[in-house]
């Protein structure tokens, strides 16, 4: 099992519109709008991340894809975590989230610059509490299908795990990956974080290469959009 505090990311990008801010007693973000107060009580390590600004908390608020909602993964506010995987296999992903309203409870997870279907639309239903969950929102089941969020890792070594925003206002405390499909829901703050050796130089080099590749992709996409507009 690999366990990581959300705030221990190595890099963040595509964060011009929405960004993950660290929330702690000594670093409260001064970003508006943000309708709810900090939820430090019960946060693992006394800190967590929040996707801000938060302009959509409930169904009654205006939804604006590409601004406060990212239905597709890897498009907005991407966090990257270099990790060392010793045993290949299918890793089931859990995350610990605080959701205040009905529209601040979604993430996507990817690996090595890719966003497989099995990592899209992590969904939470509990409100006003820190909650572990591993469930995927589907057209048939909007509350999420448990056990349907995973990443297939075929080789041992350094890999990059990514989380991207689906809904602004989501508060993200901790995540884990396990080879055990039917693992019981973790209690409280969950297992202790894995040793920080999972953030190593090889992973950081891979991260920088990925960011350079992403920058080229963004530039090309921007040029194509401009050409279509002419």
MARFIRO-955587 format. One record per residue (C-alpha): x, y, z. Coordinates in steps of 0.25 Angstrom, whole numbers, plus 5000, padded with zeros to 4 digits. Example, Ala and Ser with C-alpha at 12.3 -4.5 7.8 and 13.67 -1.06 7.14 Angstrom:
2
(site (5049,4982,5031));
(site (5055,4996,5029));
***
This chain:
230
(site (5000,5000,5000));
(site (5005,5014,4997));
(site (4999,5026,5005));
(site (5001,5040,5002));
(site (4997,5054,5008));
(site (4990,5062,4997));
(site (4999,5074,5001));
(site (5012,5066,4998));
(site (5011,5068,4983));
(site (5023,5071,4974));
(site (5017,5080,4964));
(site (5004,5086,4960));
(site (5000,5091,4946));
(site (4989,5096,4937));
(site (4985,5104,4949));
(site (4982,5118,4943));
(site (4967,5117,4945));
(site (4966,5108,4957));
(site (4978,5104,4967));
(site (4980,5095,4978));
(site (4983,5104,4991));
(site (4989,5098,5004));
(site (4980,5101,5016));
(site (4986,5100,5029));
(site (4986,5108,5042));
(site (4998,5116,5037));
(site (4994,5117,5023));
(site (4980,5121,5020));
(site (4977,5124,5006));
(site (4972,5138,5003));
(site (4965,5134,4991));
(site (4950,5138,4988));
(site (4940,5134,4986));
(site (4941,5122,4996));
(site (4927,5121,5003));
(site (4931,5111,5014));
(site (4941,5113,5026));
(site (4954,5104,5027));
(site (4952,5090,5032));
(site (4965,5087,5039));
(site (4958,5079,5050));
(site (4961,5064,5046));
(site (4970,5068,5034));
(site (4982,5058,5034));
(site (4995,5065,5038));
(site (4987,5078,5041));
(site (4986,5082,5026));
(site (4979,5079,5013));
(site (4977,5085,4999));
(site (4965,5092,4993));
(site (4962,5096,4979));
(site (4959,5111,4978));
(site (4952,5120,4975));
(site (4939,5112,4978));
(site (4928,5118,4970));
(site (4919,5106,4970));
(site (4915,5099,4983));
(site (4901,5094,4979));
(site (4892,5090,4967));
(site (4886,5104,4968));
(site (4899,5111,4965));
(site (4903,5113,4950));
(site (4911,5102,4944));
(site (4922,5107,4935));
(site (4930,5096,4928));
(site (4945,5099,4927));
(site (4943,5109,4939));
(site (4937,5103,4951));
(site (4935,5089,4945));
(site (4944,5080,4938));
(site (4937,5068,4932));
(site (4949,5062,4925));
(site (4961,5058,4933));
(site (4975,5065,4932));
(site (4969,5079,4927));
(site (4970,5087,4940));
(site (4978,5088,4953));
(site (4987,5076,4952));
(site (4995,5071,4964));
(site (5006,5061,4961));
(site (5013,5052,4971));
(site (5025,5044,4967));
(site (5024,5030,4974));
(site (5033,5017,4974));
(site (5025,5005,4971));
(site (5031,4992,4975));
(site (5020,4982,4971));
(site (5013,4984,4958));
(site (4998,4981,4958));
(site (4984,4987,4958));
(site (4984,4998,4969));
(site (4971,5003,4975));
(site (4971,5017,4978));
(site (4965,5023,4990));
(site (4964,5038,4994));
(site (4960,5046,5006));
(site (4951,5058,5003));
(site (4942,5068,5010));
(site (4930,5072,5003));
(site (4921,5084,5007));
(site (4911,5084,4996));
(site (4906,5075,4985));
(site (4916,5081,4975));
(site (4929,5081,4981));
(site (4932,5066,4982));
(site (4939,5061,4970));
(site (4953,5057,4965));
(site (4960,5050,4954));
(site (4973,5041,4955));
(site (4983,5038,4945));
(site (4997,5032,4943));
(site (5009,5036,4935));
(site (5002,5047,4927));
(site (4990,5038,4923));
(site (4976,5038,4929));
(site (4970,5024,4927));
(site (4955,5023,4928));
(site (4957,5015,4941));
(site (4962,5027,4948));
(site (4951,5037,4944));
(site (4940,5043,4952));
(site (4944,5039,4966));
(site (4931,5043,4974));
(site (4927,5046,4988));
(site (4913,5046,4994));
(site (4916,5049,5009));
(site (4914,5064,5013));
(site (4921,5072,5024));
(site (4931,5062,5028));
(site (4944,5056,5024));
(site (4942,5043,5017));
(site (4950,5033,5010));
(site (4944,5027,4997));
(site (4947,5019,4984));
(site (4936,5020,4975));
(site (4933,5024,4961));
(site (4922,5033,4956));
(site (4915,5027,4944));
(site (4902,5031,4935));
(site (4895,5020,4942));
(site (4899,5022,4956));
(site (4902,5037,4959));
(site (4906,5034,4974));
(site (4917,5025,4969));
(site (4921,5010,4968));
(site (4930,5006,4979));
(site (4942,4998,4975));
(site (4943,5004,4961));
(site (4954,5013,4962));
(site (4968,5007,4959));
(site (4981,5009,4951));
(site (4988,4998,4944));
(site (5003,4998,4947));
(site (5011,4988,4938));
(site (5025,4991,4942));
(site (5032,4994,4955));
(site (5040,5007,4957));
(site (5037,5022,4957));
(site (5023,5026,4953));
(site (5015,5039,4953));
(site (5002,5039,4959));
(site (4993,5051,4956));
(site (4980,5057,4962));
(site (4972,5067,4954));
(site (4960,5076,4958));
(site (4946,5072,4954));
(site (4939,5081,4963));
(site (4944,5094,4969));
(site (4943,5095,4984));
(site (4947,5081,4986));
(site (4955,5079,4999));
(site (4966,5068,4997));
(site (4973,5062,5010));
(site (4980,5049,5006));
(site (4981,5038,4996));
(site (4985,5023,4996));
(site (4987,5012,4986));
(site (4985,4997,4989));
(site (4986,4984,4982));
(site (4974,4979,4990));
(site (4961,4981,4983));
(site (4952,4979,4995));
(site (4959,4987,5005));
(site (4950,4992,5016));
(site (4948,5007,5017));
(site (4960,5013,5025));
(site (4956,5019,5038));
(site (4959,5033,5042));
(site (4971,5039,5036));
(site (4975,5026,5030));
(site (4988,5019,5030));
(site (5001,5027,5033));
(site (5007,5033,5020));
(site (5018,5025,5013));
(site (5032,5029,5015));
(site (5036,5041,5007));
(site (5046,5033,4999));
(site (5035,5032,4989));
(site (5038,5046,4985));
(site (5052,5044,4978));
(site (5061,5051,4968));
(site (5057,5041,4957));
(site (5042,5044,4959));
(site (5045,5059,4959));
(site (5053,5058,4946));
(site (5041,5050,4940));
(site (5032,5061,4945));
(site (5040,5072,4938));
(site (5040,5064,4925));
(site (5025,5063,4926));
(site (5023,5077,4928));
(site (5031,5081,4916));
(site (5023,5071,4908));
(site (5010,5077,4913));
(site (5015,5091,4910));
(site (5017,5087,4896));
(site (5003,5081,4895));
(site (4996,5094,4901));
(site (5004,5103,4891));
(site (4999,5094,4879));
(site (4985,5093,4884));
(site (4985,5109,4886));
(site (4990,5111,4872));
(site (4979,5101,4866));
(site (4968,5108,4874));
(site (4973,5122,4868));
(site (4974,5117,4854));
(site (4959,5112,4855));
(site (4955,5125,4860));
(site (4961,5133,4848));
***
